[in-house]
């Protein structure tokens, strides 16, 4: 959602979840409109970059982050692979 899947700038522009700009804007919108948001974001975790999805509740709290598996060759050059299928819970 923030950069688009396989954007060539993904490694340079990825931001952390939940504190990076794209996630912060989604959190504020969820709180302002009192809605749940599920969206794909380019996530930075140190030097690693993931194609992730977040679930944000109506209070603007990130309830879950899922680092997606990238089975297609086009995504493997940009994103780290997820080491597990279940979602990671964040508070």
C-alpha positions, 0 to 999 in steps of 0.5 A: 500500500505504501510503495506498491509491491516490488517497488525498486525503492523498497529497500531504501524507503521501507519504514518500521512498524508501528512507528514509521510514517506510513503505519503512523498515518494508518493508525491515526486514520483508524482512530479518527474514523473509528475503523479497523484497517488491514493493509500491506506495508513495506516494513524495515527491521534493521537492515532487513525489509519485509513485505508485511501486512498490518491489522490496526484496531479502531483505537489506532493500535497495531494488533498484528503484523504478518511478514508475508511469504514471497514465493515469486522470484520477482519479490525475493530480490527485495524482501526477506522471507518470513521464517514462519506463517503465523502473524506476529502480535504487536502491542 
